Structure formats: C-alpha cells, structure tokens
Amino acid sequence: MIDMYLLYFLMIFAAVSAVGVVTFRNIFHGAICLGAMLLGIAGIYLIMGAEFVFAVQVLVYVGGILTLILFAIMLTSKIADRSILQANEQKTVSFLISAITLFVLIYAIVKTPFTTVQGPFIVVDTARIGKSLFLNNILPFEVISILLLAALVGAIVLARKDIKK
C-alpha cells in the first residue's frame, strides 16, 4: 500500500517537474527541474522492480546528460543577458501540435488490444544484463563512451575564452 502512495507521489513529482522545465524563464532552473523529473522517473522504475533501468536512468541521464547540459549552460557566455529573447512566439502552433499528439496517443491506447501472456516467464536480473553488456557488447559500449567524452571535450574547447587576448 505504501508503494502505491510512493508511486503516485513520484508520478506527480515528475509531472510537476516536467511542467517546471518548460515554464521557468531561467534556463538553469529549467535544467534543475529536468534533473528532478529524471530522478522522479528513475524512482518509478525502482518501485516497478526494474533496478537496471533505474541505475541506467540515474547514471546516464541524471549523471551524464544533465551534467553535460549544465556545463553547456554555464560555459555559454551571456546566457543571462536581458537582450536574449526568452518568449516563444509559436504558442498556438505548439499547443495545437501537442493537443493532436495527445489525442492520437489516447486513441492508440484505447484501441490497442492488450493481452496477458500465459506461460513461463524468464527473469532477467541485473547481473545477467551486466555480463551481456560487458562480454558480448563491449565494443559498442566503449565507442559510445569515447563519443560522449569527445563531445564533452569539444563543448569545453568551443565555449572557453581565449586567454591570450
């Protein structure tokens, strides 16, 4: 019963944080709300019993992507300048596209015939996923890590100011 209340709390927390991402005028505060939303989603994964997805969500998205976004915000010069236009002039179009997308998703969910699967279930635990990742898929894993490292170094090189001048 407590798990259900905690699940509802995390769902509301993630939804409120997602609204904060798109409504805050300060981009840094929006990024912090993005991190809170990602942590809320990770908590939902943990309650649902998907420990590996929880760990990947925290490590990759909160630990990696959010850190990269915050670095980009902090290294961008004049990000808090008052002359930067911070208003969206396409509110009507974006609302219409969002409403159409919502109705299409609701229609697809209602019309989908969900069935229950009978039979033996294969339990895949975190240890089995880790062994598969580091034994069978080590090359793509390392290529992605090098690519992310190169993107981070490139962002720092592009954003830094020339000290010689």
C-alpha positions as CSV (number, residue, x, y, z in Angstrom):
1,M,0.0,0.0,0.0
2,I,2.9,2.4,0.8
3,D,4.4,1.5,-2.6
4,M,1.3,2.7,-4.3
5,Y,1.3,6.1,-2.5
6,L,5.0,6.5,-3.2
7,L,4.4,5.7,-6.9
8,Y,1.6,8.3,-7.1
9,F,3.9,10.8,-5.3
10,L,6.7,10.2,-7.8
11,M,4.3,10.5,-10.7
12,I,3.0,13.8,-9.5
13,F,6.6,15.0,-8.7
14,A,7.8,14.0,-12.2
15,A,4.8,15.8,-13.9
16,V,5.2,19.0,-11.8
17,S,9.0,19.0,-12.6
18,A,8.3,18.5,-16.3
19,V,5.9,21.5,-16.2
20,G,8.7,23.4,-14.5
21,V,11.1,22.6,-17.3
22,V,9.0,24.3,-19.9
23,T,7.7,27.2,-17.8
24,F,10.7,28.6,-15.9
25,R,12.2,31.6,-17.7
26,N,15.6,30.9,-16.2
27,I,17.3,28.2,-18.3
28,F,19.4,27.0,-15.3
29,H,16.2,26.5,-13.1
30,G,14.7,24.6,-16.1
31,A,17.7,22.3,-16.2
32,I,17.4,21.7,-12.4
33,C,13.7,20.8,-12.9
34,L,14.8,18.4,-15.7
35,G,17.1,16.7,-13.3
36,A,14.3,16.4,-10.7
37,M,12.0,15.0,-13.4
38,L,14.6,12.4,-14.4
39,L,15.1,11.4,-10.8
40,G,11.3,11.0,-10.4
41,I,11.2,8.7,-13.4
42,A,14.1,6.7,-12.0
43,G,12.2,6.3,-8.7
44,I,9.2,5.0,-10.7
45,Y,11.4,2.4,-12.4
46,L,12.8,1.4,-9.0
47,I,9.3,0.9,-7.5
48,M,8.2,-1.1,-10.6
49,G,11.1,-3.5,-10.0
50,A,13.4,-2.5,-12.9
51,E,16.6,-2.0,-10.9
52,F,18.8,-2.0,-14.0
53,V,16.7,0.7,-15.8
54,F,16.8,2.7,-12.6
55,A,20.6,2.6,-12.5
56,V,20.9,3.4,-16.2
57,Q,18.5,6.3,-15.8
58,V,20.4,7.8,-12.9
59,L,23.9,7.2,-14.3
60,V,23.3,8.1,-18.0
61,Y,20.6,10.7,-17.9
62,V,21.0,12.4,-14.5
63,G,24.7,11.8,-14.1
64,G,25.8,12.3,-17.7
65,I,23.3,14.1,-19.9
66,L,22.2,16.6,-17.2
67,T,25.8,17.3,-16.3
68,L,26.5,18.0,-19.9
69,I,23.5,20.3,-20.2
70,L,24.6,22.2,-17.1
71,F,28.2,22.5,-18.4
72,A,26.8,23.9,-21.7
73,I,24.6,26.4,-19.8
74,M,27.4,27.6,-17.5
75,L,30.0,27.8,-20.3
76,T,27.8,29.8,-22.6
77,S,28.6,33.4,-22.4
78,K,25.8,36.0,-22.0
79,I,23.2,33.3,-21.2
80,A,21.6,35.5,-18.6
81,D,21.8,38.7,-20.7
82,R,18.5,40.6,-20.8
83,S,18.7,41.1,-24.6
84,I,18.2,37.4,-25.3
85,L,14.6,36.8,-26.4
86,Q,13.1,34.3,-24.0
87,A,9.5,34.2,-25.2
88,N,8.0,31.6,-27.5
89,E,6.1,33.3,-30.3
90,Q,4.7,30.0,-31.6
91,K,2.5,29.1,-28.6
92,T,-0.6,28.5,-30.7
93,V,1.1,26.1,-33.1
94,S,2.8,24.2,-30.4
95,F,-0.4,23.9,-28.4
96,L,-2.2,22.5,-31.4
97,I,0.5,20.0,-32.2
98,S,0.6,18.9,-28.5
99,A,-3.2,18.5,-28.4
100,I,-3.2,16.5,-31.6
101,T,-0.4,14.3,-30.3
102,L,-2.3,13.8,-27.0
103,F,-5.4,12.7,-28.8
104,V,-3.6,10.4,-31.1
105,L,-1.8,8.7,-28.2
106,I,-5.1,8.4,-26.2
107,Y,-6.8,6.9,-29.3
108,A,-3.9,4.4,-29.8
109,I,-4.0,3.4,-26.1
110,V,-7.8,2.9,-26.2
111,K,-7.8,0.9,-29.4
112,T,-4.9,-1.3,-28.6
113,P,-6.0,-4.9,-27.6
114,F,-3.9,-5.6,-24.6
115,T,-3.5,-9.3,-23.8
116,T,-2.0,-11.1,-20.9
117,V,0.8,-13.6,-21.6
118,Q,0.5,-17.1,-20.2
119,G,3.4,-19.3,-19.6
120,P,6.8,-19.4,-18.0
121,F,8.5,-16.0,-17.5
122,I,12.2,-15.5,-17.9
123,V,13.5,-13.4,-15.1
124,V,16.4,-11.2,-16.3
125,D,18.3,-9.8,-13.4
126,T,20.9,-7.0,-13.3
127,A,23.8,-9.4,-13.2
128,R,22.8,-11.2,-16.4
129,I,22.4,-7.8,-18.2
130,G,25.8,-6.6,-16.9
131,K,27.5,-9.8,-18.1
132,S,25.9,-9.5,-21.5
133,L,26.8,-5.8,-21.8
134,F,30.5,-6.3,-20.8
135,L,31.1,-9.7,-22.5
136,N,29.1,-9.6,-25.7
137,N,28.6,-5.8,-26.4
138,I,31.8,-4.3,-25.1
139,L,32.8,-2.6,-28.4
140,P,29.6,-0.5,-28.8
141,F,29.7,0.4,-25.1
142,E,33.3,1.7,-25.4
143,V,32.6,3.5,-28.7
144,I,29.7,5.4,-27.1
145,S,31.8,6.3,-24.1
146,I,34.5,7.7,-26.3
147,L,31.9,9.6,-28.4
148,L,30.4,11.2,-25.2
149,L,33.9,12.1,-24.0
150,A,34.8,13.7,-27.3
151,A,31.5,15.7,-27.3
152,L,32.3,17.0,-23.8
153,V,35.8,18.0,-24.7
154,G,34.6,19.7,-27.9
155,A,32.0,21.7,-25.9
156,I,34.6,22.9,-23.5
157,V,37.0,23.8,-26.3
158,L,34.3,25.7,-28.2
159,A,33.0,27.5,-25.1
160,R,36.2,28.6,-23.5
161,K,37.5,32.1,-23.9
162,D,40.9,32.8,-25.4
163,I,43.2,33.8,-22.6
164,K,45.9,35.1,-24.9
165,K,43.7,38.0,-26.0
